[in-house]
């Protein structure tokens, strides 16, 4: 009689499996042999197998949001038989590579076949499973359509414990007959058992032991078909972060930088305004009529100009000399000297003394004190030269 698991109980029924607590959690799915047929699935919670449920592809997925939840799918063993061969004297990595390149019992063309290999739990053998690429595509496509991305895809017969020599372990899971011998795991149809395990004694696996094996397979599969071209995508730098969260953090950072810049600018402006007010107040103590910095600067320039001291006097007297020379382009300066007492001394040359006199008259008209020699005469070059001093009034 075929073993019946609690997946055939009505939804909400008791599992009959004790909750070990703190164990693996997620979703375990048994895929059908024919695409589109009914699925069986179980929730694994706290290391215990929940009651079994049915799901028909095309209907709304009943498991809800599975983002971040571990999902393991069981491939029908009729399409994914497993062979176990001894490793021999070869290193484990070399034995795996050799089995992948030359899988035992291969019948279909290798180009159309996906070969998955793994070391046996005891390390002395190699598990290999050759499945059609079309079946792999169909299984992963059905899972994706149902909103699932399986972390592992395991041949269902590997859920059975390893049988002892001379025996074949058998059980029924979701309507699929499973069998396993020391050298293979396959679909345990009654007609095939005598051919695939001749002379072996059939041992039916108890319900609680099979449930425990399903949980173990969910947590650590002996052989995962998702390898090679069907392996889960590697987590890259661009997939690892939560880009929406990073974008929000970047926006917040930019906002903080803008706020800091704004606050510092306001502080600098307030400090500049305070210093300006202090400078204006200091200027008002000497010049009561000052209203702003420009007026204070003008008053101070005028005062220094009257005193004939400070660098401000040169900044005023020199431009005045150049302005007086502009109407007389024939006048040139041969020397210019600024003395600390506020006197600007220049040596001016012109073709005639009349041009020099016009420059002197222009300076005097602007209020400058000008001294010049009473007599001027041409020098060796024929130009009239005069040493002139210019002071503030």
Secondary structure as a PSIPRED ss2 file (coil, helix, strand):
# PSIPRED VFORMAT (PSIPRED V4.0)

   1 X C   1.000  0.000  0.000
   2 X C   1.000  0.000  0.000
   3 X C   1.000  0.000  0.000
   4 X C   1.000  0.000  0.000
   5 X C   1.000  0.000  0.000
   6 X H   0.000  1.000  0.000
   7 X H   0.000  1.000  0.000
   8 X H   0.000  1.000  0.000
   9 X C   1.000  0.000  0.000
  10 X C   1.000  0.000  0.000
  11 X C   1.000  0.000  0.000
  12 X C   1.000  0.000  0.000
  13 X C   1.000  0.000  0.000
  14 X C   1.000  0.000  0.000
  15 X C   1.000  0.000  0.000
  16 X C   1.000  0.000  0.000
  17 X C   1.000  0.000  0.000
  18 X C   1.000  0.000  0.000
  19 X C   1.000  0.000  0.000
  20 X C   1.000  0.000  0.000
  21 X C   1.000  0.000  0.000
  22 X C   1.000  0.000  0.000
  23 X C   1.000  0.000  0.000
  24 X C   1.000  0.000  0.000
  25 X C   1.000  0.000  0.000
  26 X E   0.000  0.000  1.000
  27 X E   0.000  0.000  1.000
  28 X E   0.000  0.000  1.000
  29 X E   0.000  0.000  1.000
  30 X E   0.000  0.000  1.000
  31 X C   1.000  0.000  0.000
  32 X C   1.000  0.000  0.000
  33 X C   1.000  0.000  0.000
  34 X C   1.000  0.000  0.000
  35 X C   1.000  0.000  0.000
  36 X C   1.000  0.000  0.000
  37 X C   1.000  0.000  0.000
  38 X E   0.000  0.000  1.000
  39 X E   0.000  0.000  1.000
  40 X E   0.000  0.000  1.000
  41 X E   0.000  0.000  1.000
  42 X E   0.000  0.000  1.000
  43 X E   0.000  0.000  1.000
  44 X E   0.000  0.000  1.000
  45 X E   0.000  0.000  1.000
  46 X C   1.000  0.000  0.000
  47 X C   1.000  0.000  0.000
  48 X E   0.000  0.000  1.000
  49 X E   0.000  0.000  1.000
  50 X E   0.000  0.000  1.000
  51 X E   0.000  0.000  1.000
  52 X E   0.000  0.000  1.000
  53 X E   0.000  0.000  1.000
  54 X E   0.000  0.000  1.000
  55 X E   0.000  0.000  1.000
  56 X E   0.000  0.000  1.000
  57 X C   1.000  0.000  0.000
  58 X C   1.000  0.000  0.000
  59 X C   1.000  0.000  0.000
  60 X C   1.000  0.000  0.000
  61 X C   1.000  0.000  0.000
  62 X C   1.000  0.000  0.000
  63 X C   1.000  0.000  0.000
  64 X C   1.000  0.000  0.000
  65 X C   1.000  0.000  0.000
  66 X C   1.000  0.000  0.000
  67 X C   1.000  0.000  0.000
  68 X C   1.000  0.000  0.000
  69 X C   1.000  0.000  0.000
  70 X E   0.000  0.000  1.000
  71 X E   0.000  0.000  1.000
  72 X E   0.000  0.000  1.000
  73 X E   0.000  0.000  1.000
  74 X E   0.000  0.000  1.000
  75 X E   0.000  0.000  1.000
  76 X C   1.000  0.000  0.000
  77 X C   1.000  0.000  0.000
  78 X C   1.000  0.000  0.000
  79 X C   1.000  0.000  0.000
  80 X C   1.000  0.000  0.000
  81 X C   1.000  0.000  0.000
  82 X E   0.000  0.000  1.000
  83 X E   0.000  0.000  1.000
  84 X E   0.000  0.000  1.000
  85 X E   0.000  0.000  1.000
  86 X E   0.000  0.000  1.000
  87 X C   1.000  0.000  0.000
  88 X C   1.000  0.000  0.000
  89 X C   1.000  0.000  0.000
  90 X C   1.000  0.000  0.000
  91 X C   1.000  0.000  0.000
  92 X H   0.000  1.000  0.000
  93 X H   0.000  1.000  0.000
  94 X H   0.000  1.000  0.000
  95 X H   0.000  1.000  0.000
  96 X H   0.000  1.000  0.000
  97 X H   0.000  1.000  0.000
  98 X H   0.000  1.000  0.000
  99 X H   0.000  1.000  0.000
 100 X H   0.000  1.000  0.000
 101 X H   0.000  1.000  0.000
 102 X C   1.000  0.000  0.000
 103 X C   1.000  0.000  0.000
 104 X C   1.000  0.000  0.000
 105 X C   1.000  0.000  0.000
 106 X C   1.000  0.000  0.000
 107 X C   1.000  0.000  0.000
 108 X C   1.000  0.000  0.000
 109 X C   1.000  0.000  0.000
 110 X H   0.000  1.000  0.000
 111 X H   0.000  1.000  0.000
 112 X H   0.000  1.000  0.000
 113 X E   0.000  0.000  1.000
 114 X E   0.000  0.000  1.000
 115 X E   0.000  0.000  1.000
 116 X E   0.000  0.000  1.000
 117 X E   0.000  0.000  1.000
 118 X E   0.000  0.000  1.000
 119 X E   0.000  0.000  1.000
 120 X C   1.000  0.000  0.000
 121 X C   1.000  0.000  0.000
 122 X C   1.000  0.000  0.000
 123 X C   1.000  0.000  0.000
 124 X C   1.000  0.000  0.000
 125 X E   0.000  0.000  1.000
 126 X E   0.000  0.000  1.000
 127 X E   0.000  0.000  1.000
 128 X E   0.000  0.000  1.000
 129 X E   0.000  0.000  1.000
 130 X E   0.000  0.000  1.000
 131 X E   0.000  0.000  1.000
 132 X E   0.000  0.000  1.000
 133 X H   0.000  1.000  0.000
 134 X H   0.000  1.000  0.000
 135 X H   0.000  1.000  0.000
 136 X H   0.000  1.000  0.000
 137 X H   0.000  1.000  0.000
 138 X H   0.000  1.000  0.000
 139 X H   0.000  1.000  0.000
 140 X H   0.000  1.000  0.000
 141 X H   0.000  1.000  0.000
 142 X H   0.000  1.000  0.000
 143 X H   0.000  1.000  0.000
 144 X H   0.000  1.000  0.000
 145 X H   0.000  1.000  0.000
 146 X C   1.000  0.000  0.000
 147 X C   1.000  0.000  0.000
 148 X C   1.000  0.000  0.000
 149 X C   1.000  0.000  0.000
 150 X C   1.000  0.000  0.000
 151 X C   1.000  0.000  0.000
 152 X E   0.000  0.000  1.000
 153 X E   0.000  0.000  1.000
 154 X E   0.000  0.000  1.000
 155 X E   0.000  0.000  1.000
 156 X H   0.000  1.000  0.000
 157 X H   0.000  1.000  0.000
 158 X H   0.000  1.000  0.000
 159 X H   0.000  1.000  0.000
 160 X C   1.000  0.000  0.000
 161 X C   1.000  0.000  0.000
 162 X C   1.000  0.000  0.000
 163 X C   1.000  0.000  0.000
 164 X C   1.000  0.000  0.000
 165 X C   1.000  0.000  0.000
 166 X C   1.000  0.000  0.000
 167 X E   0.000  0.000  1.000
 168 X E   0.000  0.000  1.000
 169 X E   0.000  0.000  1.000
 170 X E   0.000  0.000  1.000
 171 X E   0.000  0.000  1.000
 172 X E   0.000  0.000  1.000
 173 X E   0.000  0.000  1.000
 174 X C   1.000  0.000  0.000
 175 X C   1.000  0.000  0.000
 176 X E   0.000  0.000  1.000
 177 X E   0.000  0.000  1.000
 178 X E   0.000  0.000  1.000
 179 X E   0.000  0.000  1.000
 180 X E   0.000  0.000  1.000
 181 X E   0.000  0.000  1.000
 182 X C   1.000  0.000  0.000
 183 X C   1.000  0.000  0.000
 184 X E   0.000  0.000  1.000
 185 X E   0.000  0.000  1.000
 186 X E   0.000  0.000  1.000
 187 X E   0.000  0.000  1.000
 188 X C   1.000  0.000  0.000
 189 X C   1.000  0.000  0.000
 190 X H   0.000  1.000  0.000
 191 X H   0.000  1.000  0.000
 192 X H   0.000  1.000  0.000
 193 X H   0.000  1.000  0.000
 194 X H   0.000  1.000  0.000
 195 X H   0.000  1.000  0.000
 196 X H   0.000  1.000  0.000
 197 X C   1.000  0.000  0.000
 198 X C   1.000  0.000  0.000
 199 X C   1.000  0.000  0.000
 200 X C   1.000  0.000  0.000
 201 X E   0.000  0.000  1.000
 202 X E   0.000  0.000  1.000
 203 X E   0.000  0.000  1.000
 204 X E   0.000  0.000  1.000
 205 X C   1.000  0.000  0.000
 206 X C   1.000  0.000  0.000
 207 X H   0.000  1.000  0.000
 208 X H   0.000  1.000  0.000
 209 X H   0.000  1.000  0.000
 210 X H   0.000  1.000  0.000
 211 X H   0.000  1.000  0.000
 212 X H   0.000  1.000  0.000
 213 X H   0.000  1.000  0.000
 214 X H   0.000  1.000  0.000
 215 X H   0.000  1.000  0.000
 216 X H   0.000  1.000  0.000
 217 X H   0.000  1.000  0.000
 218 X H   0.000  1.000  0.000
 219 X H   0.000  1.000  0.000
 220 X C   1.000  0.000  0.000
 221 X C   1.000  0.000  0.000
 222 X C   1.000  0.000  0.000
 223 X C   1.000  0.000  0.000
 224 X C   1.000  0.000  0.000
 225 X C   1.000  0.000  0.000
 226 X C   1.000  0.000  0.000
 227 X C   1.000  0.000  0.000
 228 X H   0.000  1.000  0.000
 229 X H   0.000  1.000  0.000
 230 X H   0.000  1.000  0.000
 231 X C   1.000  0.000  0.000
 232 X C   1.000  0.000  0.000
 233 X C   1.000  0.000  0.000
 234 X C   1.000  0.000  0.000
 235 X C   1.000  0.000  0.000
 236 X C   1.000  0.000  0.000
 237 X H   0.000  1.000  0.000
 238 X H   0.000  1.000  0.000
 239 X H   0.000  1.000  0.000
 240 X H   0.000  1.000  0.000
 241 X C   1.000  0.000  0.000
 242 X C   1.000  0.000  0.000
 243 X H   0.000  1.000  0.000
 244 X H   0.000  1.000  0.000
 245 X H   0.000  1.000  0.000
 246 X H   0.000  1.000  0.000
 247 X H   0.000  1.000  0.000
 248 X H   0.000  1.000  0.000
 249 X H   0.000  1.000  0.000
 250 X H   0.000  1.000  0.000
 251 X H   0.000  1.000  0.000
 252 X H   0.000  1.000  0.000
 253 X H   0.000  1.000  0.000
 254 X H   0.000  1.000  0.000
 255 X H   0.000  1.000  0.000
 256 X H   0.000  1.000  0.000
 257 X H   0.000  1.000  0.000
 258 X H   0.000  1.000  0.000
 259 X H   0.000  1.000  0.000
 260 X H   0.000  1.000  0.000
 261 X H   0.000  1.000  0.000
 262 X H   0.000  1.000  0.000
 263 X H   0.000  1.000  0.000
 264 X H   0.000  1.000  0.000
 265 X H   0.000  1.000  0.000
 266 X H   0.000  1.000  0.000
 267 X H   0.000  1.000  0.000
 268 X H   0.000  1.000  0.000
 269 X H   0.000  1.000  0.000
 270 X H   0.000  1.000  0.000
 271 X H   0.000  1.000  0.000
 272 X H   0.000  1.000  0.000
 273 X H   0.000  1.000  0.000
 274 X H   0.000  1.000  0.000
 275 X H   0.000  1.000  0.000
 276 X H   0.000  1.000  0.000
 277 X H   0.000  1.000  0.000
 278 X H   0.000  1.000  0.000
 279 X H   0.000  1.000  0.000
 280 X H   0.000  1.000  0.000
 281 X H   0.000  1.000  0.000
 282 X H   0.000  1.000  0.000
 283 X H   0.000  1.000  0.000
 284 X H   0.000  1.000  0.000
 285 X H   0.000  1.000  0.000
 286 X H   0.000  1.000  0.000
 287 X C   1.000  0.000  0.000
 288 X C   1.000  0.000  0.000
 289 X C   1.000  0.000  0.000
 290 X C   1.000  0.000  0.000
 291 X C   1.000  0.000  0.000
 292 X C   1.000  0.000  0.000
 293 X H   0.000  1.000  0.000
 294 X H   0.000  1.000  0.000
 295 X H   0.000  1.000  0.000
 296 X H   0.000  1.000  0.000
 297 X H   0.000  1.000  0.000
 298 X H   0.000  1.000  0.000
 299 X H   0.000  1.000  0.000
 300 X H   0.000  1.000  0.000
 301 X H   0.000  1.000  0.000
 302 X H   0.000  1.000  0.000
 303 X H   0.000  1.000  0.000
 304 X H   0.000  1.000  0.000
 305 X H   0.000  1.000  0.000
 306 X H   0.000  1.000  0.000
 307 X H   0.000  1.000  0.000
 308 X C   1.000  0.000  0.000
 309 X C   1.000  0.000  0.000
 310 X C   1.000  0.000  0.000
 311 X H   0.000  1.000  0.000
 312 X H   0.000  1.000  0.000
 313 X H   0.000  1.000  0.000
 314 X H   0.000  1.000  0.000
 315 X H   0.000  1.000  0.000
 316 X H   0.000  1.000  0.000
 317 X H   0.000  1.000  0.000
 318 X H   0.000  1.000  0.000
 319 X H   0.000  1.000  0.000
 320 X H   0.000  1.000  0.000
 321 X H   0.000  1.000  0.000
 322 X H   0.000  1.000  0.000
 323 X H   0.000  1.000  0.000
 324 X H   0.000  1.000  0.000
 325 X H   0.000  1.000  0.000
 326 X H   0.000  1.000  0.000
 327 X C   1.000  0.000  0.000
 328 X C   1.000  0.000  0.000
 329 X C   1.000  0.000  0.000
 330 X C   1.000  0.000  0.000
 331 X C   1.000  0.000  0.000
 332 X E   0.000  0.000  1.000
 333 X E   0.000  0.000  1.000
 334 X E   0.000  0.000  1.000
 335 X E   0.000  0.000  1.000
 336 X E   0.000  0.000  1.000
 337 X E   0.000  0.000  1.000
 338 X E   0.000  0.000  1.000
 339 X C   1.000  0.000  0.000
 340 X C   1.000  0.000  0.000
 341 X C   1.000  0.000  0.000
 342 X C   1.000  0.000  0.000
 343 X C   1.000  0.000  0.000
 344 X E   0.000  0.000  1.000
 345 X E   0.000  0.000  1.000
 346 X E   0.000  0.000  1.000
 347 X E   0.000  0.000  1.000
 348 X E   0.000  0.000  1.000
 349 X E   0.000  0.000  1.000
 350 X E   0.000  0.000  1.000
 351 X C   1.000  0.000  0.000
 352 X C   1.000  0.000  0.000
 353 X H   0.000  1.000  0.000
 354 X H   0.000  1.000  0.000
 355 X H   0.000  1.000  0.000
 356 X H   0.000  1.000  0.000
 357 X H   0.000  1.000  0.000
 358 X H   0.000  1.000  0.000
 359 X H   0.000  1.000  0.000
 360 X H   0.000  1.000  0.000
 361 X H   0.000  1.000  0.000
 362 X H   0.000  1.000  0.000
 363 X H   0.000  1.000  0.000
 364 X H   0.000  1.000  0.000
 365 X H   0.000  1.000  0.000
 366 X C   1.000  0.000  0.000
 367 X C   1.000  0.000  0.000
 368 X C   1.000  0.000  0.000
 369 X E   0.000  0.000  1.000
 370 X E   0.000  0.000  1.000
 371 X E   0.000  0.000  1.000
 372 X C   1.000  0.000  0.000
 373 X C   1.000  0.000  0.000
 374 X C   1.000  0.000  0.000
 375 X C   1.000  0.000  0.000
 376 X C   1.000  0.000  0.000
 377 X E   0.000  0.000  1.000
 378 X E   0.000  0.000  1.000
 379 X C   1.000  0.000  0.000
 380 X C   1.000  0.000  0.000
 381 X C   1.000  0.000  0.000
 382 X C   1.000  0.000  0.000
 383 X C   1.000  0.000  0.000
 384 X E   0.000  0.000  1.000
 385 X E   0.000  0.000  1.000
 386 X E   0.000  0.000  1.000
 387 X E   0.000  0.000  1.000
 388 X E   0.000  0.000  1.000
 389 X E   0.000  0.000  1.000
 390 X E   0.000  0.000  1.000
 391 X E   0.000  0.000  1.000
 392 X C   1.000  0.000  0.000
 393 X C   1.000  0.000  0.000
